[in-house]
Amino acid sequence: MIGDTLRTTTTVVGLRENARREGRAPTGLAALHMQTADQSGRPVVDFFRCAMLPLREGAPPTGHADDLDAVGRDLPPVDPAALVPDWERPAYLGGGVRGVVPEVGEVLEVATGDVVSSAPELARLTLNVAAVHHDRFAGGGQRLVYGGHTIALATSQLLRALPDLATVLAWESCDHTGPVHEGDTLSTRFTVERATTIRDWTVLDLRAEVTADGEREVLDWRFSVLA
């Protein structure tokens, strides 16, 4: 809410060095547990992410080889139904008009894709300082698009496919399965995997599969929305 004070704690929960390649600076992966709470200690956001970081110049092998796929797997699954806010559906839709909710197994797609543009500008606005998002030489000849940019375009396409979307409740997983570069055209296929009725709302568990230029798989995202 307006006026809340948010504090975030970041805990490193896993480390793995990437395979070294000749002519490329060595890098590693850091699994991070991000927890944000308000001034009353109420949890607001709780998630895991994986960041790629450069090693110091001349650094010897670190020996870190944690299984990052296992991070967070020992926690109980999130129940999206418990996250449904106390909102009035008729007021949200305006005049009590009931929207169309897709069925389990239904596939949602939009007719057109979205070109990736303004990638460095978005990286700057989000204070993302990774060189590969700003310097094409650091990215091997092409600037690598910030992962959140790809997710945002997929969400935009979901809003066109599902105009009654109220909010995203939770993520189950989000894997960047391939690189995205400026100028790529992204298209998303959404599959409804589960639907749960909560009061006047429906919680949809979705899988988003994003491709670049109609052929390269770049994102596999499973998440829950309020519709």
GROMACS elastic network, one bead per residue, 0.5 to 0.9 nm:
[ bonds ]
;  ai    aj funct       b0    kb
    1     4     6  0.56828   500
    2     5     6  0.88804   500
    4    38     6  0.62030   500
    4    39     6  0.65259   500
    5    37     6  0.82814   500
    5    38     6  0.54089   500
    5    39     6  0.53124   500
    5    40     6  0.88963   500
    6    36     6  0.65046   500
    6    37     6  0.56653   500
    6    39     6  0.64879   500
    6    44     6  0.84043   500
    7    35     6  0.82605   500
    7    36     6  0.55045   500
    7    37     6  0.56217   500
    7    38     6  0.64394   500
    7    39     6  0.78232   500
    8    34     6  0.68422   500
    8    35     6  0.54965   500
    8    37     6  0.66177   500
    8    45     6  0.88625   500
    9    33     6  0.80132   500
    9    34     6  0.59710   500
    9    35     6  0.53022   500
    9    36     6  0.64582   500
    9    37     6  0.87289   500
   10    32     6  0.63405   500
   10    33     6  0.56105   500
   10    35     6  0.65644   500
   10    36     6  0.88394   500
   11    31     6  0.84718   500
   11    32     6  0.55684   500
   11    33     6  0.50481   500
   11    34     6  0.67052   500
   11    35     6  0.85405   500
   12    15     6  0.78153   500
   12    30     6  0.67727   500
   12    31     6  0.59725   500
   12    33     6  0.64163   500
   13    30     6  0.76416   500
   13    31     6  0.55495   500
   13    32     6  0.57398   500
   13    33     6  0.66110   500
   13    68     6  0.88152   500
   13    71     6  0.73973   500
   14    29     6  0.80911   500
   14    30     6  0.58254   500
   14    32     6  0.72347   500
   14    50     6  0.89772   500
   14    64     6  0.85754   500
   14    65     6  0.85733   500
   14    66     6  0.58755   500
   14    67     6  0.76461   500
   14    68     6  0.62973   500
   14    71     6  0.73391   500
   15    28     6  0.72694   500
   15    29     6  0.57246   500
   15    31     6  0.62828   500
   15    64     6  0.56423   500
   15    65     6  0.64858   500
   15    66     6  0.56064   500
   15    67     6  0.83337   500
   15    68     6  0.75016   500
   16    28     6  0.56405   500
   16    29     6  0.51442   500
   16    30     6  0.66854   500
   16    31     6  0.85685   500
   16    62     6  0.84585   500
   16    63     6  0.79185   500
   16    66     6  0.53455   500
   16    67     6  0.76645   500
   16    68     6  0.75529   500
   17    20     6  0.84134   500
   17    26     6  0.81526   500
   17    27     6  0.63404   500
   17    29     6  0.60989   500
   17    30     6  0.87366   500
   17    55     6  0.89127   500
   17    61     6  0.78791   500
   17    62     6  0.67817   500
   17    63     6  0.72112   500
   17    64     6  0.56612   500
   17    65     6  0.62763   500
   17    66     6  0.87288   500
   18    26     6  0.72539   500
   18    27     6  0.57553   500
   18    28     6  0.50507   500
   18    29     6  0.70411   500
   18    65     6  0.86810   500
   19    26     6  0.78463   500
   19    27     6  0.81088   500
   19    28     6  0.85495   500
   20    24     6  0.74630   500
   20    25     6  0.78228   500
   20    26     6  0.56816   500
   20    27     6  0.76855   500
   21    24     6  0.55394   500
   21    25     6  0.77091   500
   21    26     6  0.74323   500
   22    25     6  0.81772   500
   24    27     6  0.88072   500
   24   138     6  0.89407   500
   24   140     6  0.87451   500
   25    54     6  0.70966   500
   25    55     6  0.75274   500
   25    56     6  0.88351   500
   25    57     6  0.76473   500
   26    53     6  0.88345   500
   26    54     6  0.61388   500
   26    55     6  0.56090   500
   26    56     6  0.80690   500
   26    57     6  0.80910   500
   26    58     6  0.88887   500
   26    59     6  0.82459   500
   27    52     6  0.67347   500
   27    53     6  0.55389   500
   27    55     6  0.52180   500
   27    56     6  0.87855   500
   28    51     6  0.83401   500
   28    52     6  0.56998   500
   28    53     6  0.54191   500
   28    54     6  0.63720   500
   28    55     6  0.67965   500
   28    64     6  0.86013   500
   29    50     6  0.64851   500
   29    51     6  0.56186   500
   29    53     6  0.61619   500
   29    54     6  0.88303   500
   29    68     6  0.85510   500
   30    49     6  0.83460   500
   30    50     6  0.55862   500
   30    51     6  0.52890   500
   30    52     6  0.64549   500
   30    53     6  0.73227   500
   30    68     6  0.84706   500
   31    48     6  0.69795   500
   31    49     6  0.58647   500
   31    51     6  0.65273   500
   31    68     6  0.66715   500
   31    71     6  0.74665   500
   32    47     6  0.83956   500
   32    48     6  0.55640   500
   32    49     6  0.53468   500
   32    50     6  0.60384   500
   32    51     6  0.75586   500
   33    46     6  0.75595   500
   33    47     6  0.59969   500
   33    49     6  0.66877   500
   33    50     6  0.89157   500
   33    72     6  0.86698   500
   34    45     6  0.76285   500
   34    46     6  0.57486   500
   34    47     6  0.53607   500
   34    48     6  0.59505   500
   34    49     6  0.75546   500
   35    43     6  0.73879   500
   35    44     6  0.77934   500
   35    45     6  0.58137   500
   35    47     6  0.66705   500
   35    48     6  0.87472   500
   36    41     6  0.88148   500
   36    42     6  0.85204   500
   36    43     6  0.60693   500
   36    44     6  0.55382   500
   36    45     6  0.50594   500
   36    46     6  0.63916   500
   37    40     6  0.75865   500
   37    41     6  0.52376   500
   37    42     6  0.52216   500
   37    44     6  0.51481   500
   37    45     6  0.70322   500
   37    46     6  0.87725   500
   38    41     6  0.52854   500
   38    42     6  0.55022   500
   38    43     6  0.67727   500
   38    44     6  0.67795   500
   39    42     6  0.74321   500
   40    43     6  0.89054   500
   41    44     6  0.88782   500
   43    46     6  0.71647   500
   47    72     6  0.88492   500
   47   171     6  0.86176   500
   48    71     6  0.78792   500
   48    72     6  0.72531   500
   50    68     6  0.82642   500
   52   130     6  0.89400   500
   53   130     6  0.83085   500
   54    57     6  0.85884   500
   55    58     6  0.82211   500
   55    59     6  0.64356   500
   56    59     6  0.53442   500
   56    60     6  0.89914   500
   59    62     6  0.78776   500
   61    64     6  0.83120   500
   62    65     6  0.87152   500
   65    68     6  0.85697   500
   66    69     6  0.88009   500
   66    70     6  0.87388   500
   67    70     6  0.57247   500
   67    71     6  0.73857   500
   68    71     6  0.53012   500
   68    72     6  0.89756   500
   69    72     6  0.83381   500
   69    73     6  0.79746   500
   70    73     6  0.53923   500
   70    74     6  0.77720   500
   71    74     6  0.76020   500
   72    75     6  0.56268   500
   72    76     6  0.88627   500
   73    76     6  0.78641   500
   73    77     6  0.84906   500
   74    77     6  0.89292   500
   75    78     6  0.86878   500
   77   172     6  0.83135   500
   78    81     6  0.88319   500
   78    82     6  0.83997   500
   78   170     6  0.77876   500
   78   171     6  0.87902   500
   78   172     6  0.79492   500
   79    82     6  0.56121   500
   79    83     6  0.72959   500
   79   170     6  0.87005   500
   80    83     6  0.52033   500
   80    84     6  0.69764   500
   80   169     6  0.62685   500
   80   170     6  0.63304   500
   80   203     6  0.73197   500
   80   205     6  0.88170   500
   80   224     6  0.66668   500
   80   225     6  0.82924   500
   81    84     6  0.55392   500
   81   169     6  0.86669   500
   81   196     6  0.77438   500
   81   197     6  0.85707   500
   81   198     6  0.67509   500
   81   203     6  0.68076   500
   82    85     6  0.84399   500
   83   169     6  0.64541   500
   83   170     6  0.81798   500
   84    87     6  0.81804   500
   84   169     6  0.73339   500
   84   198     6  0.77354   500
   84   201     6  0.83701   500
   84   203     6  0.81986   500
   84   226     6  0.73798   500
   87    91     6  0.82240   500
   87    92     6  0.76473   500
   88    91     6  0.54731   500
   88    92     6  0.62940   500
   88    93     6  0.88810   500
   88   200     6  0.77856   500
   88   201     6  0.89586   500
   89    93     6  0.62007   500
   89    94     6  0.84630   500
   89    96     6  0.74219   500
   89    98     6  0.85133   500
   89   200     6  0.62038   500
   89   201     6  0.68465   500
   90    93     6  0.52360   500
   90    94     6  0.59235   500
   90    95     6  0.62433   500
   90    97     6  0.66313   500
   90    98     6  0.74596   500
   90   200     6  0.86030   500
   91    94     6  0.50552   500
   91    95     6  0.66255   500
   91    96     6  0.64201   500
   92    95     6  0.85330   500
   92    96     6  0.80514   500
   92   166     6  0.81249   500
   93    96     6  0.60405   500
   93    97     6  0.60132   500
   93    98     6  0.70988   500
   93    99     6  0.75879   500
   93   164     6  0.76262   500
   94    97     6  0.64265   500
   99   163     6  0.84898   500
   99   164     6  0.60954   500
   99   227     6  0.83392   500
  100   162     6  0.83242   500
  100   163     6  0.89297   500
  100   164     6  0.74459   500
  100   227     6  0.87153   500
  101   162     6  0.81311   500
  101   164     6  0.80683   500
  101   202     6  0.76194   500
  101   204     6  0.88275   500
  101   227     6  0.67824   500
  102   105     6  0.86026   500
  102   106     6  0.63877   500
  102   107     6  0.85390   500
  102   108     6  0.84852   500
  102   162     6  0.84895   500
  102   192     6  0.73977   500
  102   195     6  0.85880   500
  102   204     6  0.86048   500
  103   106     6  0.55349   500
  103   107     6  0.89295   500
  103   192     6  0.68399   500
  103   193     6  0.87868   500
  103   194     6  0.82056   500
  103   195     6  0.72269   500
  104   107     6  0.87413   500
  104   191     6  0.80569   500
  104   192     6  0.50578   500
  104   193     6  0.55769   500
  104   194     6  0.54940   500
  104   195     6  0.62871   500
  104   204     6  0.85308   500
  104   205     6  0.89946   500
  105   191     6  0.63081   500
  105   192     6  0.52243   500
  105   193     6  0.59448   500
  105   194     6  0.79074   500
  106   190     6  0.83254   500
  106   191     6  0.59606   500
  106   192     6  0.55589   500
  106   193     6  0.82140   500
  107   189     6  0.68916   500
  107   190     6  0.55555   500
  107   192     6  0.64678   500
  108   158     6  0.80428   500
  108   161     6  0.61568   500
  108   162     6  0.80847   500
  108   188     6  0.85448   500
  108   189     6  0.60855   500
  108   191     6  0.63453   500
  108   192     6  0.80265   500
  109   112     6  0.87128   500
  109   157     6  0.79681   500
  109   158     6  0.80054   500
  109   160     6  0.88322   500
  109   161     6  0.62764   500
  109   187     6  0.82185   500
  109   188     6  0.64562   500
  109   189     6  0.51869   500
  109   190     6  0.63502   500
  109   191     6  0.89621   500
  110   113     6  0.73884   500
  110   157     6  0.65800   500
  110   158     6  0.80195   500
  110   160     6  0.68564   500
  110   161     6  0.58701   500
  110   187     6  0.78896   500
  110   188     6  0.75906   500
  110   189     6  0.80780   500
  111   187     6  0.88846   500
  112   157     6  0.89330   500
  112   186     6  0.89378   500
  112   187     6  0.71908   500
  113   157     6  0.80561   500
  113   185     6  0.58862   500
  113   186     6  0.52645   500
  113   188     6  0.76680   500
  113   212     6  0.89976   500
  113   213     6  0.85688   500
  113   214     6  0.88794   500
  114   117     6  0.89774   500
  114   153     6  0.70995   500
  114   154     6  0.89240   500
  114   157     6  0.82764   500
  114   184     6  0.82454   500
  114   185     6  0.52444   500
  114   186     6  0.52633   500
  114   187     6  0.67183   500
  115   153     6  0.89893   500
  115   182     6  0.79647   500
  115   183     6  0.58629   500
  115   184     6  0.56612   500
  115   186     6  0.62455   500
  116   119     6  0.69414   500
  116   145     6  0.82256   500
  116   149     6  0.81772   500
  116   150     6  0.81317   500
  116   153     6  0.82906   500
  116   180     6  0.84367   500
  116   181     6  0.74092   500
  116   182     6  0.52996   500
  116   183     6  0.52178   500
  116   184     6  0.55810   500
  116   185     6  0.61888   500
  116   186     6  0.73261   500
  117   120     6  0.85547   500
  117   121     6  0.89802   500
  117   182     6  0.59380   500
  117   183     6  0.63612   500
  117   184     6  0.85150   500
  118   121     6  0.52792   500
  118   122     6  0.63442   500
  118   123     6  0.87757   500
  118   182     6  0.79715   500
  119   122     6  0.52934   500
  119   123     6  0.62977   500
  119   124     6  0.87632   500
  119   133     6  0.74910   500
  119   134     6  0.84368   500
  119   143     6  0.84896   500
  119   144     6  0.85422   500
  119   145     6  0.60033   500
  119   146     6  0.71716   500
  119   149     6  0.74211   500
  119   181     6  0.85546   500
  119   182     6  0.65925   500
  120   123     6  0.50102   500
  120   124     6  0.61941   500
  120   125     6  0.86503   500
  120   133     6  0.61268   500
  120   134     6  0.55652   500
  120   135     6  0.89450   500
  120   143     6  0.83591   500
  120   145     6  0.78959   500
  120   146     6  0.84366   500
  121   124     6  0.51360   500
  121   125     6  0.61939   500
  121   126     6  0.86935   500
  121   134     6  0.88832   500
  122   125     6  0.50324   500
  122   126     6  0.61984   500
  122   127     6  0.85438   500
  122   128     6  0.84671   500
  122   146     6  0.81186   500
  122   149     6  0.75861   500
  123   126     6  0.52832   500
  123   127     6  0.61968   500
  123   128     6  0.50005   500
  123   129     6  0.72883   500
  123   130     6  0.85264   500
  123   133     6  0.67640   500
  123   134     6  0.78008   500
  123   145     6  0.83263   500
  123   146     6  0.64821   500
  123   149     6  0.84914   500
  124   128     6  0.58666   500
  124   129     6  0.71772   500
  124   134     6  0.85542   500
  125   128     6  0.76353   500
  126   129     6  0.88194   500
  128   131     6  0.88057   500
  128   133     6  0.79722   500
  128   146     6  0.81061   500
  129   132     6  0.86775   500
  129   133     6  0.75817   500
  129   134     6  0.78269   500
  130   133     6  0.58069   500
  130   134     6  0.72405   500
  130   135     6  0.89396   500
  130   146     6  0.88916   500
  131   134     6  0.53064   500
  131   135     6  0.55978   500
  131   136     6  0.83370   500
  131   137     6  0.89650   500
  131   138     6  0.60881   500
  131   139     6  0.75246   500
  131   143     6  0.87695   500
  132   135     6  0.55145   500
  132   136     6  0.64456   500
  132   137     6  0.77720   500
  132   138     6  0.51203   500
  132   140     6  0.81962   500
  132   142     6  0.82599   500
  132   143     6  0.57072   500
  132   144     6  0.55604   500
  132   145     6  0.81026   500
  132   146     6  0.88162   500
  133   136     6  0.75159   500
  133   138     6  0.84203   500
  133   139     6  0.73635   500
  133   143     6  0.53531   500
  133   144     6  0.51330   500
  133   145     6  0.58487   500
  133   146     6  0.63209   500
  134   138     6  0.81885   500
  134   139     6  0.84451   500
  134   143     6  0.63794   500
  134   144     6  0.80835   500
  135   138     6  0.53389   500
  135   139     6  0.65052   500
  135   141     6  0.85369   500
  135   142     6  0.80237   500
  135   143     6  0.61376   500
  135   144     6  0.87698   500
  136   140     6  0.63730   500
  136   144     6  0.76474   500
  137   140     6  0.51938   500
  137   142     6  0.69116   500
  137   143     6  0.76892   500
  138   141     6  0.72546   500
  138   142     6  0.82363   500
  138   143     6  0.77574   500
  139   142     6  0.54412   500
  139   143     6  0.52524   500
  139   144     6  0.60356   500
  140   143     6  0.77566   500
  140   144     6  0.89057   500
  142   181     6  0.66214   500
  142   182     6  0.78084   500
  143   180     6  0.86781   500
  143   181     6  0.59677   500
  143   182     6  0.67481   500
  144   147     6  0.87385   500
  144   179     6  0.68088   500
  144   180     6  0.60453   500
  144   181     6  0.50418   500
  144   182     6  0.73144   500
  145   148     6  0.84202   500
  145   149     6  0.68034   500
  145   150     6  0.75669   500
  145   179     6  0.76064   500
  145   180     6  0.54288   500
  145   181     6  0.52333   500
  145   182     6  0.65071   500
  146   149     6  0.54385   500
  146   150     6  0.72068   500
  146   180     6  0.81882   500
  146   181     6  0.89707   500
  147   150     6  0.53880   500
  147   151     6  0.65790   500
  147   152     6  0.87759   500
  147   176     6  0.73171   500
  147   179     6  0.88755   500
  147   180     6  0.81134   500
  148   152     6  0.60052   500
  148   153     6  0.86318   500
  149   152     6  0.50866   500
  149   153     6  0.63301   500
  149   154     6  0.87116   500
  150   153     6  0.52804   500
  150   154     6  0.63348   500
  150   155     6  0.87346   500
  150   176     6  0.89755   500
  150   180     6  0.76077   500
  150   186     6  0.79575   500
  150   210     6  0.84341   500
  150   218     6  0.85058   500
  150   219     6  0.77619   500
  151   154     6  0.50884   500
  151   155     6  0.62102   500
  151   156     6  0.86583   500
  151   174     6  0.89093   500
  151   210     6  0.89947   500
  151   219     6  0.80049   500
  151   221     6  0.83784   500
  152   155     6  0.50366   500
  152   156     6  0.61824   500
  152   157     6  0.87009   500
  153   157     6  0.63027   500
  153   158     6  0.86488   500
  153   186     6  0.76880   500
  153   187     6  0.87290   500
  153   188     6  0.88727   500
  154   157     6  0.51302   500
  154   158     6  0.62670   500
  154   159     6  0.88124   500
  154   186     6  0.79599   500
  154   187     6  0.75373   500
  154   188     6  0.61292   500
  154   208     6  0.75605   500
  154   209     6  0.87621   500
  154   210     6  0.71719   500
  155   159     6  0.63272   500
  155   160     6  0.88283   500
  156   159     6  0.51769   500
  156   160     6  0.66539   500
  156   161     6  0.88918   500
  157   160     6  0.51391   500
  157   161     6  0.63162   500
  157   162     6  0.85114   500
  157   187     6  0.79826   500
  157   188     6  0.70374   500
  158   162     6  0.57163   500
  158   163     6  0.78646   500
  158   165     6  0.82882   500
  158   188     6  0.81213   500
  158   189     6  0.89837   500
  158   190     6  0.76272   500
  158   208     6  0.88747   500
  159   162     6  0.50020   500
  159   163     6  0.50573   500
  159   164     6  0.77108   500
  159   165     6  0.65025   500
  160   163     6  0.56564   500
  161   190     6  0.88189   500
  162   165     6  0.58292   500
  162   227     6  0.81061   500
  163   166     6  0.85888   500
  163   227     6  0.88286   500
  164   226     6  0.87347   500
  164   227     6  0.57841   500
  165   168     6  0.80623   500
  165   225     6  0.71132   500
  165   226     6  0.61308   500
  166   225     6  0.74657   500
  166   226     6  0.54096   500
  166   227     6  0.56463   500
  167   224     6  0.89961   500
  167   225     6  0.58339   500
  167   226     6  0.54283   500
  167   227     6  0.75929   500
  168   171     6  0.81766   500
  168   223     6  0.76403   500
  168   224     6  0.61429   500
  168   226     6  0.62843   500
  169   203     6  0.85348   500
  169   223     6  0.77200   500
  169   224     6  0.55523   500
  169   225     6  0.52274   500
  169   226     6  0.66293   500
  170   223     6  0.57235   500
  170   224     6  0.53011   500
  170   225     6  0.72045   500
  171   174     6  0.73391   500
  171   221     6  0.78835   500
  171   222     6  0.61272   500
  171   224     6  0.62564   500
  172   221     6  0.78637   500
  172   222     6  0.53833   500
  172   223     6  0.53247   500
  172   224     6  0.77960   500
  173   220     6  0.80312   500
  173   221     6  0.58440   500
  173   222     6  0.52859   500
  173   223     6  0.69911   500
  174   219     6  0.72641   500
  174   220     6  0.59023   500
  174   222     6  0.62836   500
  174   223     6  0.82291   500
  175   178     6  0.89337   500
  175   218     6  0.83340   500
  175   219     6  0.57865   500
  175   220     6  0.52448   500
  175   221     6  0.62387   500
  175   222     6  0.89610   500
  176   179     6  0.74060   500
  176   217     6  0.86932   500
  176   218     6  0.56304   500
  176   220     6  0.65537   500
  176   221     6  0.83492   500
  177   217     6  0.62331   500
  177   219     6  0.52365   500
  177   220     6  0.67792   500
  178   211     6  0.89459   500
  178   212     6  0.89549   500
  178   216     6  0.72661   500
  178   217     6  0.60070   500
  178   219     6  0.69040   500
  179   212     6  0.89592   500
  179   216     6  0.88782   500
  179   217     6  0.87183   500
  179   218     6  0.61072   500
  179   219     6  0.89497   500
  180   183     6  0.88367   500
  180   184     6  0.67489   500
  180   186     6  0.88113   500
  180   212     6  0.71886   500
  180   218     6  0.67237   500
  181   184     6  0.58233   500
  182   185     6  0.87427   500
  184   212     6  0.58346   500
  184   213     6  0.59976   500
  185   211     6  0.81750   500
  185   212     6  0.54435   500
  185   214     6  0.77148   500
  186   210     6  0.65325   500
  186   211     6  0.56427   500
  186   213     6  0.62044   500
  186   214     6  0.74018   500
  186   218     6  0.87805   500
  187   209     6  0.83043   500
  187   210     6  0.55877   500
  187   211     6  0.54960   500
  187   212     6  0.66044   500
  187   213     6  0.76690   500
  187   214     6  0.69004   500
  188   208     6  0.63017   500
  188   209     6  0.55221   500
  188   211     6  0.64956   500
  188   219     6  0.89652   500
  189   207     6  0.80075   500
  189   208     6  0.56942   500
  189   209     6  0.52294   500
  189   210     6  0.65006   500
  189   211     6  0.85565   500
  190   206     6  0.64017   500
  190   207     6  0.55259   500
  190   209     6  0.65440   500
  190   210     6  0.88066   500
  191   205     6  0.85195   500
  191   206     6  0.55982   500
  191   207     6  0.51960   500
  191   208     6  0.66941   500
  191   209     6  0.84612   500
  192   195     6  0.74973   500
  192   204     6  0.66694   500
  192   205     6  0.60664   500
  192   207     6  0.67034   500
  193   204     6  0.74746   500
  193   205     6  0.54511   500
  193   206     6  0.56221   500
  193   207     6  0.70156   500
  194   203     6  0.80692   500
  194   204     6  0.57984   500
  194   205     6  0.50052   500
  194   206     6  0.73198   500
  195   202     6  0.64260   500
  195   203     6  0.56166   500
  195   205     6  0.63831   500
  196   201     6  0.83894   500
  196   202     6  0.54984   500
  196   203     6  0.50545   500
  196   204     6  0.66031   500
  196   205     6  0.85157   500
  197   200     6  0.71994   500
  197   201     6  0.58438   500
  197   203     6  0.63124   500
  197   204     6  0.89040   500
  198   201     6  0.51691   500
  198   202     6  0.58719   500
  198   203     6  0.70881   500
  199   202     6  0.80406   500
  201   226     6  0.68057   500
  201   227     6  0.62740   500
  202   225     6  0.83206   500
  202   226     6  0.59576   500
  202   227     6  0.53019   500
  203   224     6  0.65888   500
  203   225     6  0.56876   500
  203   227     6  0.62085   500
  204   223     6  0.83504   500
  204   224     6  0.54868   500
  204   225     6  0.53400   500
  204   226     6  0.64586   500
  204   227     6  0.69207   500
  205   222     6  0.72909   500
  205   223     6  0.58101   500
  205   225     6  0.66313   500
  206   221     6  0.81168   500
  206   222     6  0.56993   500
  206   223     6  0.54894   500
  206   224     6  0.59833   500
  206   225     6  0.76371   500
  207   220     6  0.71928   500
  207   221     6  0.56696   500
  207   223     6  0.66063   500
  207   224     6  0.87989   500
  208   219     6  0.75600   500
  208   220     6  0.58381   500
  208   222     6  0.63012   500
  208   223     6  0.82049   500
  209   217     6  0.74646   500
  209   218     6  0.78903   500
  209   219     6  0.58173   500
  209   221     6  0.65837   500
  209   222     6  0.88867   500
  210   214     6  0.89027   500
  210   216     6  0.84423   500
  210   217     6  0.60845   500
  210   218     6  0.57452   500
  210   220     6  0.65894   500
  210   221     6  0.83997   500
  211   214     6  0.55667   500
  211   215     6  0.59967   500
  211   216     6  0.51565   500
  211   218     6  0.54705   500
  211   219     6  0.70675   500
  212   215     6  0.60488   500
  212   216     6  0.50843   500
  212   217     6  0.64397   500
  212   218     6  0.65307   500
  213   216     6  0.67485   500
  214   217     6  0.84097   500
  217   220     6  0.80628   500
